[in-house]
Amino acid sequence: MLPKANRVVRAADFRSAVRRGRRVRTPSAVFYRLATEPNRPLRFGFVVSKEVGTAVDRNRLRRRWRALGRHYVDAGRCGEDVVVRALPGAAQRDWGSLSADMRAAIDSPVSSR
């Protein structure tokens, strides 16, 4: 579980990240990365629609992404909001694929707008 300080929870924050953030598309998701103040904690938000699968599949996918995001939070990353929008079929991908997708999206440089 991600601490509350590391979660995007307000609708306005989701909208801001999706509209102004840098978009990185992977086979399992679209990652929207928005640079924030350098001293703010890294925050994650997840959007998983019913097209992805059953409730069990969607919740499992969310839990996996939260666990992967926790790695970056524990590493001390900060100054960014990341919204992850799942694509259909993402729930059938294995842990290694999800991890590789997140690594590809998060480790790429982000520029502040």
Secondary structure, 3 states (H helix, E strand, C coil): CCCHHHECCCHHHHHHHHHHCEEEECCCEEEEEEECCCCCECEEEEECCHHHCCHHHHHHHHHHHHHHHHHHHHCCCECEEEEEEECCCHHHCCHHHHHHHHHHHHCCCCCCC
